Structures are given as C-alpha cells and as structure tokens.
Amino acid sequence: MSSASVMPSAGEGASKPDTKLTQEEFERVTALVMALAGIVIKEHKREMLVARLSRRLRALNFSNVSAYLDFVESPKGEGEIGELINAVTTNLTSFFREGHHFEHFQKEMLEPMAAAGQPRVRVWSSACSTGEEPYSIAMTAQSANGYNRFSDFKLLATDLDTNVLAKASSGVYATDRVKTIPTDKLGRFFRKHGDGEHVVKDEVKSIISFRQLNLLHQWPVKGPFDVIFCRNVLIYFDAPTKRDIVDRLVRLVRPEGTLYLGHSESLLGDHPLLVSEGKTIYRRRPE
Ligand SMILES: C[S@@+](CC[C@H](N)C(=O)[O-])C[C@H]1O[C@@H](n2cnc3c(N)ncnc32)[C@H](O)[C@@H]1O
C-alpha cells in the first residue's frame, strides 16, 4: 500500500483536531480495520486508537475523526488506507524473542537438514515487523553447523505494515535494540555505524526478501516451506480468521517441517496435520 498522496481540500483542517471518538466513530473505524486487516480492536484499546488516529488527523490536517474516515472511504483516500492500518498495528518485537524457537530451529531443523544433505531450504517469517525476527532466523541459520552445505537458502519476510518493512530492510538498529543478541553474533553479523547504531551486514541481508503481505488476503507465495514463523500476530484476529490462517499456513509447511507460533497463541484445539513438539512448536506429520 502506498502512503497518502492526496491531501484534504483547503479549509478542511484545524490546528487542534477533535480526536474524541463517538461510539459511532469507534464502531466505524473498528469495522473498517477489521475488514481491511482482520484486526479486532476491543473497547479497552479505545485510548490507544484515539492516540494513533490523532497522529493521522494532525498529519493530514483533519479537524475530526468522521471527516478523516469519510476521506479514507472516498476514492481520493485510497492511499491513506495503508497509513491507517500502519497506525493501528502493534509492532512490538525483539531479537531472539522466545529463544526456545531458535534453539529448536537450529538443533531440530537446520542441523538435521544439513546433515541429510538437503540443498534447498525455504523459511517464511510471516509477520516480521521491524526485522528482528527474520534477522534472528538468518543469524541462527548462518551460525548452524553445516550451513555451508545449503546451496539454496532463502528467507521470505513479510508484514502488512509498509513502515515496519522499510525499517526492517534498512537493517539499522540502536544499541538498546541489539542487547538481546548474543555477543558473538552481534560481532559477526553487524557493523557499527556512527554513534550507537548497528547495521546488519550484507551477508545476512542477502538471504532475506522483504515483501508486503496481508495474511487476510491471498498469499502470493510458493510453498512448500521447511519452516514458517507466525508469531504474535494471530492474537489480533478473531477465532474464525485465526483458524483459517493456521490452516493455510499448515498446508504450506512441508511434511516434517515446523510451524512456530507466538507465546500466547494456540491452535484452537488439535490440528489433524500437526504434532506438538514443545511450547508453541508444531511439526507437520509425515505423509
Ligand atoms: C507484535 S508484531 C510481531 C512481530 C514478530 N513476529 C515477533 O513475534 O516478534 C505483529 C506484526 O503483525 C503485523 N500484522 C498485523 N496484521 C497483519 C496482517 N493482517 N497481515 C500481516 N501482518 C500483520 C503487524 O504489522 C506487526 O508488525
């Protein structure tokens, strides 16, 4: 989605927008976000919504939420849809978050695949946010025993939010963001840039493709994947959406491949094609 290219007409704006949200506006905006991104915004997130909408209102010089929503829903506001979704998504992430996934990925997936002489590996980070997850995957892979035996290793990293994708592909992180990276990996895979910035080296970046993808829509991706990470995004969807996405993900994982979910996410009951292999780690059954 592109950023807003059309500004509201002159006279529309006001210096201090009225961001109080009526019940009607709350229902209108939450229905729109649900339809566009599948994200459920409950009543207790109202303040968060007001704060984030007010930034968009200020940026586009709108005086109130209804006028902003009229614009978003008009043909001229098409470019703002992406910005609205960007504004309401939560992008919290960190390097090596939920470390047991990376240990499992290395010991139970990468090293056995290398030992078996499998040349081609495909991994998908399906809600990659600002890049910490895919870079952690790539660093784990490039540190694993036998990595050099993979002649064709590719990592697809996707997210709905174009702002986080831009940050991810820049590969630049402040010192406080890289604290959870083990020292040996930080030294090997990052170079220092200016004051307190760390930049991911090209050897890591070169195996990752960043793309925009809405998990709610059709996925222009080719499986099968050896491994899919879909972590800390399903929590934003309602149960039927979540079930549908998990089902489509499972069908893209190869037999004996692995699906990693986020710490508070479950499969909503057993899935016939999956076997649990520890906390939020699921292995696809052999054919
Ligand atoms: C909390 S972050 C999780 C990041 C990372 N997977 C992790 O566990 O650290 C959730 C991400 O999901 C993305 N997201 C939300 N709705 C989405 C959708 N419909 N399709 C794809 N990504 C979505 C957000 O933009 C955000 O970057």
The ligand as a Gaussian input file, in Angstrom:
#p B3LYP/6-31G(d) Opt

LIG

0 1
 C        3.572000      -7.849000      17.569000
 S        4.278000      -7.875000      15.949000
 C        5.078000      -9.468000      15.959000
 C        6.446000      -9.448000      15.319000
 C        7.232000     -10.766000      15.371000
 N        6.561000     -11.815000      14.641000
 C        7.501000     -11.191000      16.784000
 O        6.883000     -12.157000      17.257000
 O        8.306000     -10.550000      17.456000
 C        2.841000      -8.177000      14.920000
 C        3.049000      -7.822000      13.466000
 O        1.948000      -8.335000      12.722000
 C        1.672000      -7.437000      11.670000
 N        0.295000      -7.649000      11.182000
 C       -0.869000      -7.272000      11.764000
 N       -1.922000      -7.626000      10.997000
 C       -1.400000      -8.268000       9.911000
 C       -1.973000      -8.866000       8.745000
 N       -3.305000      -8.869000       8.550000
 N       -1.148000      -9.418000       7.834000
 C        0.208000      -9.399000       8.026000
 N        0.806000      -8.841000       9.102000
 C        0.008000      -8.284000      10.036000
 C        1.901000      -6.078000      12.291000
 O        2.127000      -5.087000      11.302000
 C        3.097000      -6.337000      13.201000
 O        4.305000      -5.981000      12.580000

